[in-house]
Amino acid sequence: MAHTDTVRIVLAHHLDRQGKSLLPGDEIEVPHDEARQLVSAGYVAGVDPSDAEAVAKALAPAVERKPALSKAPANKAAEGQASA
């Protein structure tokens, strides 16, 4: 479960954290202060530390992700014709 005092980030570089070896592209959830340090050091993928807007977006609190719902077909009659 995500907490409002944590941030989800995607790593841009290899990082050893809490005894784990994390790779570029790994998504991790970290406390806000640690996320700020990682952004400043350039460890967050897609975030330029000199771009205030990108930094603010990257440091937004993690929100619990809900599973995507499958979309129902817009026209069920068309679906029936396609399968016939």
OpenMM code with the backbone's topology and positions (N, CA, C; nanometers):
from openmm import Vec3, app, unit

residues = "MET ALA HIS THR ASP THR VAL ARG ILE VAL LEU ALA HIS HIS LEU ASP ARG GLN GLY LYS SER LEU LEU PRO GLY ASP GLU ILE GLU VAL PRO HIS ASP GLU ALA ARG GLN LEU VAL SER ALA GLY TYR VAL ALA GLY VAL ASP PRO SER ASP ALA GLU ALA VAL ALA LYS ALA LEU ALA PRO ALA VAL GLU ARG LYS PRO ALA LEU SER LYS ALA PRO ALA ASN LYS ALA ALA GLU GLY GLN ALA SER ALA".split()
positions = [
    Vec3(0.0850, -0.1182, 0.0000),
    Vec3(0.0000, 0.0000, 0.0000),
    Vec3(0.0890, 0.1238, 0.0000),
    Vec3(0.0549, 0.2184, -0.0859),
    Vec3(0.1339, 0.3409, -0.0967),
    Vec3(0.0973, 0.4376, 0.0152),
    Vec3(0.1954, 0.5143, 0.0574),
    Vec3(0.1748, 0.6146, 0.1603),
    Vec3(0.1973, 0.7517, 0.0994),
    Vec3(0.1341, 0.8537, 0.1551),
    Vec3(0.1492, 0.9877, 0.1005),
    Vec3(0.2864, 1.0462, 0.1292),
    Vec3(0.3619, 0.9881, 0.2194),
    Vec3(0.4955, 1.0395, 0.2487),
    Vec3(0.6032, 0.9657, 0.1703),
    Vec3(0.5622, 0.8861, 0.0718),
    Vec3(0.6565, 0.8166, -0.0149),
    Vec3(0.6363, 0.8601, -0.1593),
    Vec3(0.7394, 0.8351, -0.2387),
    Vec3(0.7383, 0.8733, -0.3790),
    Vec3(0.7825, 0.7524, -0.4606),
    Vec3(0.7171, 0.7290, -0.5738),
    Vec3(0.7589, 0.6228, -0.6651),
    Vec3(0.8486, 0.6853, -0.7704),
    Vec3(0.9640, 0.6243, -0.7907),
    Vec3(1.0566, 0.6728, -0.8919),
    Vec3(1.1057, 0.5561, -0.9767),
    Vec3(1.1529, 0.5875, -1.0967),
    Vec3(1.2155, 0.4890, -1.1838),
    Vec3(1.3629, 0.5265, -1.1918),
    Vec3(1.4464, 0.4304, -1.1634),
    Vec3(1.5898, 0.4569, -1.1586),
    Vec3(1.6506, 0.4740, -1.2976),
    Vec3(1.7425, 0.5679, -1.3075),
    Vec3(1.8164, 0.5907, -1.4305),
    Vec3(1.9526, 0.5216, -1.4263),
    Vec3(1.9973, 0.4848, -1.3071),
    Vec3(2.1289, 0.4245, -1.2885),
    Vec3(2.1205, 0.3109, -1.1873),
    Vec3(2.2225, 0.2252, -1.1885),
    Vec3(2.2340, 0.1176, -1.0907),
    Vec3(2.2436, 0.1787, -0.9508),
    Vec3(2.1783, 0.1154, -0.8537),
    Vec3(2.1803, 0.1657, -0.7169),
    Vec3(2.1746, 0.0483, -0.6204),
    Vec3(2.2627, 0.0491, -0.5204),
    Vec3(2.2555, -0.0491, -0.4117),
    Vec3(2.1794, 0.0174, -0.2985),
    Vec3(2.0692, -0.0447, -0.2562),
    Vec3(1.9844, 0.0142, -0.1525),
    Vec3(1.9324, -0.0966, -0.0629),
    Vec3(1.9544, -0.0825, 0.0650),
    Vec3(1.9069, -0.1777, 0.1656),
    Vec3(1.9459, -0.3207, 0.1307),
    Vec3(2.0704, -0.3366, 0.0859),
    Vec3(2.1212, -0.4695, 0.0546),
    Vec3(2.0746, -0.5264, -0.0779),
    Vec3(2.0009, -0.4496, -0.1562),
    Vec3(1.9529, -0.4963, -0.2863),
    Vec3(2.0240, -0.4195, -0.3968),
    Vec3(2.0522, -0.4902, -0.5036),
    Vec3(2.1124, -0.4284, -0.6201),
    Vec3(2.0002, -0.3953, -0.7183),
    Vec3(1.9745, -0.2664, -0.7368),
    Vec3(1.8664, -0.2217, -0.8243),
    Vec3(1.9247, -0.1768, -0.9578),
    Vec3(1.8510, -0.2008, -1.0640),
    Vec3(1.8986, -0.1723, -1.1985),
    Vec3(1.8249, -0.0538, -1.2600),
    Vec3(1.8846, 0.0092, -1.3609),
    Vec3(1.8136, 0.1153, -1.4319),
    Vec3(1.6805, 0.0614, -1.4848),
    Vec3(1.5756, 0.1402, -1.4693),
    Vec3(1.4425, 0.0978, -1.5118),
    Vec3(1.3593, 0.0392, -1.3991),
    Vec3(1.4226, 0.0025, -1.2877),
    Vec3(1.3481, -0.0489, -1.1723),
    Vec3(1.2670, 0.0646, -1.1107),
    Vec3(1.1428, 0.0352, -1.0759),
    Vec3(1.0583, 0.1323, -1.0064),
    Vec3(1.0616, 0.0994, -0.8577),
    Vec3(1.0912, 0.2014, -0.7779),
    Vec3(1.0969, 0.1814, -0.6336),
    Vec3(1.0148, 0.2892, -0.5649),
    Vec3(0.9731, 0.2596, -0.4439),
    Vec3(0.9008, 0.3561, -0.3614),
    Vec3(0.9918, 0.3927, -0.2448),
    Vec3(1.0184, 0.5222, -0.2319),
    Vec3(1.1125, 0.5694, -0.1308),
    Vec3(1.0518, 0.6847, -0.0521),
    Vec3(1.1042, 0.7102, 0.0678),
    Vec3(1.0589, 0.8271, 0.1432),
    Vec3(1.0895, 0.9555, 0.0644),
    Vec3(1.0092, 1.0586, 0.0872),
    Vec3(1.0198, 1.1845, 0.0123),
    Vec3(1.1605, 1.2433, 0.0183),
    Vec3(1.2222, 1.2430, 0.1355),
    Vec3(1.3556, 1.3031, 0.1464),
    Vec3(1.4601, 1.2258, 0.0668),
    Vec3(1.4473, 1.0941, 0.0628),
    Vec3(1.5400, 1.0120, -0.0168),
    Vec3(1.5158, 1.0353, -0.1662),
    Vec3(1.3900, 1.0499, -0.2045),
    Vec3(1.3570, 1.0773, -0.3445),
    Vec3(1.4188, 1.2094, -0.3882),
    Vec3(1.4116, 1.3108, -0.3019),
    Vec3(1.4708, 1.4413, -0.3335),
    Vec3(1.6218, 1.4277, -0.3567),
    Vec3(1.6885, 1.3482, -0.2735),
    Vec3(1.8328, 1.3264, -0.2896),
    Vec3(1.8637, 1.2542, -0.4207),
    Vec3(1.7824, 1.1538, -0.4540),
    Vec3(1.8043, 1.0788, -0.5774),
    Vec3(1.7807, 1.1654, -0.7009),
    Vec3(1.6793, 1.2518, -0.6957),
    Vec3(1.6536, 1.3436, -0.8067),
    Vec3(1.7716, 1.4387, -0.8226),
    Vec3(1.8167, 1.4966, -0.7134),
    Vec3(1.9291, 1.5913, -0.7171),
    Vec3(2.0562, 1.5272, -0.7722),
    Vec3(2.0749, 1.3998, -0.7438),
    Vec3(2.1944, 1.3287, -0.7890),
    Vec3(2.1804, 1.2758, -0.9320),
    Vec3(2.0624, 1.2931, -0.9930),
    Vec3(2.0426, 1.2477, -1.1304),
    Vec3(2.0110, 1.1002, -1.1431),
    Vec3(1.9634, 1.0383, -1.0361),
    Vec3(1.9339, 0.8948, -1.0376),
    Vec3(1.7913, 0.8611, -1.0805),
    Vec3(1.7090, 0.9607, -1.1089),
    Vec3(1.5700, 0.9345, -1.1450),
    Vec3(1.5542, 0.9508, -1.2959),
    Vec3(1.5052, 0.8461, -1.3604),
    Vec3(1.4893, 0.8455, -1.5056),
    Vec3(1.3914, 0.9534, -1.5509),
    Vec3(1.4310, 1.0258, -1.6539),
    Vec3(1.3426, 1.1237, -1.7150),
    Vec3(1.3258, 1.2532, -1.6384),
    Vec3(1.4069, 1.2762, -1.5370),
    Vec3(1.3942, 1.3992, -1.4582),
    Vec3(1.5264, 1.4749, -1.4613),
    Vec3(1.5213, 1.5952, -1.5172),
    Vec3(1.6374, 1.6835, -1.5191),
    Vec3(1.6374, 1.7605, -1.3872),
    Vec3(1.7398, 1.7426, -1.3034),
    Vec3(1.7425, 1.8101, -1.1728),
    Vec3(1.7348, 1.9626, -1.1813),
    Vec3(1.7668, 2.0201, -1.2972),
    Vec3(1.7604, 2.1661, -1.3110),
    Vec3(1.6241, 2.2148, -1.3594),
    Vec3(1.5314, 2.1228, -1.3886),
    Vec3(1.3962, 2.1575, -1.4338),
    Vec3(1.3010, 2.1505, -1.3141),
    Vec3(1.2677, 2.2668, -1.2587),
    Vec3(1.1853, 2.2721, -1.1364),
    Vec3(1.0505, 2.2031, -1.1542),
    Vec3(0.9888, 2.2173, -1.2694),
    Vec3(0.8579, 2.1545, -1.2933),
    Vec3(0.8694, 2.0022, -1.2953),
    Vec3(0.9729, 1.9499, -1.3610),
    Vec3(0.9939, 1.8054, -1.3667),
    Vec3(1.0258, 1.7495, -1.2281),
    Vec3(1.1032, 1.8240, -1.1511),
    Vec3(1.1380, 1.7807, -1.0151),
    Vec3(1.0125, 1.7760, -0.9284),
    Vec3(0.9290, 1.8792, -0.9367),
    Vec3(0.8056, 1.8822, -0.8568),
    Vec3(0.7149, 1.7649, -0.8922),
    Vec3(0.7040, 1.7345, -1.0210),
    Vec3(0.6197, 1.6228, -1.0642),
    Vec3(0.6769, 1.4898, -1.0141),
    Vec3(0.8095, 1.4757, -1.0213),
    Vec3(0.8740, 1.3517, -0.9760),
    Vec3(0.8599, 1.3317, -0.8261),
    Vec3(0.8506, 1.4407, -0.7504),
    Vec3(0.8421, 1.4311, -0.6045),
    Vec3(0.6984, 1.4280, -0.5526),
    Vec3(0.6023, 1.4204, -0.6437),
    Vec3(0.4618, 1.4105, -0.6020),
    Vec3(0.4434, 1.2795, -0.5254),
    Vec3(0.3595, 1.2800, -0.4227),
    Vec3(0.3395, 1.1574, -0.3429),
    Vec3(0.2917, 1.0405, -0.4274),
    Vec3(0.3345, 0.9219, -0.3895),
    Vec3(0.2903, 0.8002, -0.4566),
    Vec3(0.1421, 0.7798, -0.4272),
    Vec3(0.0684, 0.7415, -0.5278),
    Vec3(-0.0732, 0.7109, -0.5094),
    Vec3(-0.0940, 0.5640, -0.5423),
    Vec3(-0.1857, 0.5048, -0.4721),
    Vec3(-0.2112, 0.3634, -0.4940),
    Vec3(-0.2704, 0.3456, -0.6325),
    Vec3(-0.2104, 0.2575, -0.7083),
    Vec3(-0.2579, 0.2330, -0.8442),
    Vec3(-0.3702, 0.1322, -0.8416),
    Vec3(-0.4742, 0.1644, -0.9168),
    Vec3(-0.5861, 0.0730, -0.9279),
    Vec3(-0.5704, -0.0053, -1.0572),
    Vec3(-0.6080, -0.1328, -1.0583),
    Vec3(-0.5957, -0.2097, -1.1818),
    Vec3(-0.6853, -0.1508, -1.2892),
    Vec3(-0.6351, -0.1500, -1.4108),
    Vec3(-0.7119, -0.0963, -1.5228),
    Vec3(-0.8281, -0.1900, -1.5527),
    Vec3(-0.9415, -0.1319, -1.5796),
    Vec3(-1.0586, -0.2099, -1.6165),
    Vec3(-1.0615, -0.2265, -1.7672),
    Vec3(-1.1020, -0.3449, -1.8135),
    Vec3(-1.1112, -0.3633, -1.9575),
    Vec3(-1.2302, -0.2838, -2.0089),
    Vec3(-1.2129, -0.2253, -2.1238),
    Vec3(-1.3151, -0.1396, -2.1815),
    Vec3(-1.4152, -0.2253, -2.2578),
    Vec3(-1.5447, -0.2025, -2.2346),
    Vec3(-1.6487, -0.2745, -2.3077),
    Vec3(-1.6545, -0.2215, -2.4499),
    Vec3(-1.6846, -0.3073, -2.5466),
    Vec3(-1.6955, -0.2611, -2.6849),
    Vec3(-1.8035, -0.1541, -2.6975),
    Vec3(-1.7808, -0.0570, -2.7815),
    Vec3(-1.8750, 0.0534, -2.7990),
    Vec3(-2.0026, 0.0066, -2.8672),
    Vec3(-1.9914, -0.0910, -2.9563),
    Vec3(-2.1064, -0.1368, -3.0316),
    Vec3(-2.1111, -0.2881, -3.0276),
    Vec3(-2.1995, -0.3444, -2.9474),
    Vec3(-2.2062, -0.4903, -2.9326),
    Vec3(-2.2538, -0.5578, -3.0612),
    Vec3(-2.3354, -0.4911, -3.1410),
    Vec3(-2.3814, -0.5482, -3.2674),
    Vec3(-2.2632, -0.5673, -3.3621),
    Vec3(-2.1745, -0.4710, -3.3676),
    Vec3(-2.0571, -0.4794, -3.4523),
    Vec3(-1.9664, -0.5929, -3.4054),
    Vec3(-1.9597, -0.6142, -3.2729),
    Vec3(-1.8785, -0.7213, -3.2186),
    Vec3(-1.9332, -0.8575, -3.2640),
    Vec3(-2.0641, -0.8724, -3.2629),
    Vec3(-2.1265, -0.9974, -3.3048),
    Vec3(-2.1027, -1.0261, -3.4510),
    Vec3(-2.1037, -0.9228, -3.5360),
    Vec3(-2.0788, -0.9408, -3.6784),
    Vec3(-1.9334, -0.9767, -3.7033),
    Vec3(-1.8441, -0.9229, -3.6273),
    Vec3(-1.7025, -0.9489, -3.6452),
    Vec3(-1.6679, -1.0929, -3.6124),
    Vec3(-1.7382, -1.1526, -3.5167),
    Vec3(-1.7079, -1.2891, -3.4761),
    Vec3(-1.7813, -1.3916, -3.5608),
    Vec3(-1.8768, -1.3482, -3.6432),
    Vec3(-1.9561, -1.4418, -3.7244),
    Vec3(-1.8849, -1.4838, -3.8489),
] * unit.nanometer
topology = app.Topology()
chain = topology.addChain("A")
for resn in residues:
    res = topology.addResidue(resn, chain)
    for name in ("N", "CA", "C"):
        topology.addAtom(name, app.Element.getBySymbol(name[0]), res)
